[in-house]
Amino acid sequence: MIKRKRLFLMAAVVLVLAGTTAQARPQDELIQNEGFERGDVAWRYWGDGDVREDYYGVSPRNGDFFLRIWSRSGWYQDFEVKKGERFDVSVFAASASQHGLWGDAFGELKVEWRNEKNGEDFEVGESSSVMFDMVGKQNETLTADEWTQISLRTLPAPEQATHGRVLVAIWAEGDPKGGGCALFDDISVRKAR
């Protein structure tokens, strides 16, 4: 009887510890695979990007993986919207001190409002974005090797929108003027409260 109680107690402790270390997905999160723990599942993309465990000493902010995107590339995911809803959108971004963003290269967190009708998907209303770089020319400035939260708050979906699109991208004016890559983790889209 004493052995059973000990075994039961040990099992309960293991379950409690497992629950505190597991990364739980918030129930109100509208994005799937927001931390890239399942690679590119649920994401669409163009250009050059991949999911990494480490990049020149920068580790994931959460979990085991993050997204790395090179210039002139982006990843995006759609989410459902209804008339009158408002959304909070955020991502954690970083740039490594080696092979990070340089020159005129910049990253962007963007939300587009879209409508799908008769098999066509087109943009409606005004998009919103926050741009960031390493040199202070954009809305936000990153510090090398550190994660920084980039946010768009209380974005209203236009009446004609059937879905939203969150995207992260890297842009550059040209190879002589800028390039490099940025890192992304924990992308979030939630209904604003």
C-alpha positions as CSV (number, residue, x, y, z in Angstrom):
1,M,0.0,0.0,0.0
2,I,2.8,2.4,0.9
3,K,4.6,1.6,-2.4
4,R,1.4,2.4,-4.4
5,K,1.0,5.8,-2.6
6,R,4.7,6.6,-3.3
7,L,4.3,5.6,-7.0
8,F,1.1,7.7,-7.2
9,L,2.8,10.7,-5.6
10,M,5.8,10.4,-7.9
11,A,3.5,10.2,-11.0
12,A,1.6,13.3,-9.8
13,V,4.9,15.2,-9.4
14,V,6.0,14.2,-12.9
15,L,2.7,15.4,-14.4
16,V,2.9,18.7,-12.6
17,L,6.5,19.3,-13.7
18,A,5.6,18.3,-17.3
19,G,2.7,20.8,-17.2
20,T,4.9,23.6,-16.2
21,T,7.6,23.1,-18.9
22,A,5.3,22.3,-21.8
23,Q,4.6,25.2,-24.2
24,A,0.8,25.6,-24.2
25,R,-0.9,27.3,-27.2
26,P,-3.2,30.0,-26.0
27,Q,-6.8,29.2,-26.8
28,D,-7.5,32.6,-28.4
29,E,-4.5,32.4,-30.8
30,L,-5.7,32.6,-34.4
31,I,-2.3,31.6,-36.0
32,Q,-1.3,28.0,-36.3
33,N,2.3,26.9,-35.7
34,E,3.1,30.4,-34.4
35,G,6.5,29.4,-33.0
36,F,7.6,27.3,-36.0
37,E,7.8,24.2,-33.9
38,R,6.4,22.2,-36.8
39,G,8.5,23.7,-39.5
40,D,6.6,25.4,-42.3
41,V,3.2,23.8,-41.5
42,A,0.4,26.3,-42.1
43,W,2.7,28.9,-43.6
44,R,3.1,30.0,-47.2
45,Y,6.2,31.8,-48.4
46,W,8.3,33.2,-51.2
47,G,12.1,33.7,-51.5
48,D,14.7,32.3,-49.1
49,G,13.8,31.3,-45.5
50,D,14.1,28.3,-43.2
51,V,13.3,27.1,-39.7
52,R,16.4,27.0,-37.4
53,E,17.4,25.9,-33.9
54,D,20.2,28.4,-33.6
55,Y,21.8,31.1,-35.8
56,Y,25.2,32.5,-34.8
57,G,24.5,32.2,-31.1
58,V,20.8,33.4,-31.3
59,S,18.5,30.8,-29.8
60,P,14.8,30.6,-30.1
61,R,12.8,32.9,-27.9
62,N,10.4,30.1,-27.0
63,G,10.4,26.4,-27.9
64,D,13.1,24.8,-30.0
65,F,12.8,26.6,-33.4
66,F,12.5,30.1,-35.0
67,L,12.2,31.4,-38.6
68,R,15.1,32.9,-40.5
69,I,14.3,35.0,-43.6
70,W,16.8,36.5,-46.1
71,S,16.2,39.7,-48.0
72,R,13.4,39.9,-50.6
73,S,11.6,37.0,-48.9
74,G,8.5,36.5,-46.7
75,W,6.3,34.1,-44.9
76,Y,2.5,34.6,-44.4
77,Q,-0.6,33.0,-43.0
78,D,-4.3,33.8,-43.3
79,F,-6.8,34.1,-40.4
80,E,-10.6,34.4,-40.4
81,V,-12.3,37.7,-39.6
82,K,-15.8,38.9,-39.1
83,K,-17.3,42.4,-39.5
84,G,-16.5,44.7,-36.6
85,E,-13.7,42.6,-35.1
86,R,-10.4,44.2,-34.1
87,F,-7.1,42.4,-33.7
88,D,-3.8,42.6,-31.9
89,V,-0.8,41.3,-33.9
90,S,2.8,40.8,-32.8
91,V,6.0,39.0,-33.5
92,F,9.4,38.8,-31.8
93,A,12.2,39.7,-34.2
94,A,16.0,39.5,-34.0
95,S,19.0,40.0,-36.2
96,A,22.3,38.2,-35.5
97,S,25.5,40.3,-35.3
98,Q,26.9,38.0,-38.0
99,H,25.0,37.9,-41.4
100,G,22.2,40.1,-39.9
101,L,20.4,43.0,-41.5
102,W,22.8,45.6,-42.8
103,G,22.6,48.9,-44.8
104,D,19.1,49.8,-46.2
105,A,17.7,46.3,-45.5
106,F,14.6,46.2,-43.2
107,G,12.1,43.8,-41.9
108,E,8.3,44.2,-41.8
109,L,5.4,42.9,-39.8
110,K,2.3,43.5,-42.0
111,V,-1.4,42.8,-41.8
112,E,-3.5,42.8,-45.0
113,W,-7.3,42.6,-45.2
114,R,-8.5,40.3,-48.0
115,N,-11.7,39.1,-49.6
116,E,-12.1,35.8,-51.4
117,K,-14.9,35.9,-54.0
118,N,-15.5,33.7,-57.0
119,G,-12.2,31.9,-56.5
120,E,-10.2,35.2,-56.4
121,D,-8.4,36.5,-53.4
122,F,-7.8,40.2,-53.4
123,E,-6.8,42.9,-50.9
124,V,-9.4,45.3,-49.5
125,G,-9.1,48.2,-47.2
126,E,-5.8,49.6,-45.9
127,S,-3.0,47.3,-44.7
128,S,-1.0,48.1,-41.5
129,S,2.7,47.5,-40.9
130,V,5.6,48.1,-38.7
131,M,9.1,48.2,-40.3
132,F,12.3,47.6,-38.4
133,D,16.1,47.7,-39.1
134,M,19.4,47.8,-37.4
135,V,20.3,51.4,-38.2
136,G,17.4,53.5,-37.0
137,K,15.8,54.5,-40.3
138,Q,12.5,52.6,-39.8
139,N,9.7,52.5,-37.1
140,E,11.7,50.2,-34.8
141,T,15.4,49.5,-34.3
142,L,16.7,46.1,-33.4
143,T,19.7,45.4,-31.2
144,A,22.0,42.7,-32.5
145,D,21.4,39.2,-31.0
146,E,18.4,40.3,-28.9
147,W,14.7,39.5,-29.4
148,T,12.4,42.6,-29.7
149,Q,8.6,42.5,-29.8
150,I,7.1,44.3,-32.8
151,S,3.3,45.0,-32.4
152,L,0.3,46.3,-34.2
153,R,-2.6,46.9,-31.8
154,T,-6.4,47.1,-32.2
155,L,-6.6,46.8,-36.0
156,P,-10.2,46.9,-37.3
157,A,-11.1,44.5,-40.1
158,P,-12.9,46.3,-42.9
159,E,-16.5,45.3,-43.6
160,Q,-15.7,43.7,-46.9
161,A,-12.9,41.5,-45.5
162,T,-13.4,37.7,-45.3
163,H,-10.0,37.1,-43.9
164,G,-6.8,38.8,-42.8
165,R,-3.2,37.9,-43.7
166,V,-0.3,38.3,-41.4
167,L,3.1,38.4,-43.0
168,V,6.8,38.9,-42.0
169,A,9.2,39.9,-44.7
170,I,12.7,41.3,-45.4
171,W,13.2,44.0,-48.0
172,A,16.4,45.7,-49.4
173,E,17.1,48.4,-51.9
174,G,19.7,46.3,-53.7
175,D,22.7,44.2,-52.8
176,P,25.2,47.1,-52.6
177,K,22.8,49.1,-50.4
178,G,21.6,46.4,-47.9
179,G,20.9,42.8,-47.3
180,G,21.2,40.1,-44.7
181,C,18.5,38.2,-42.7
182,A,16.2,38.5,-39.7
183,L,14.8,36.0,-37.3
184,F,11.2,35.6,-36.2
185,D,9.5,33.8,-33.3
186,D,6.1,33.7,-31.6
187,I,3.9,35.4,-34.2
188,S,0.5,36.1,-32.6
189,V,-2.9,37.2,-33.9
190,R,-5.6,37.6,-31.3
191,K,-8.9,39.4,-31.1
192,A,-8.4,42.7,-29.3
193,R,-10.2,43.0,-26.0
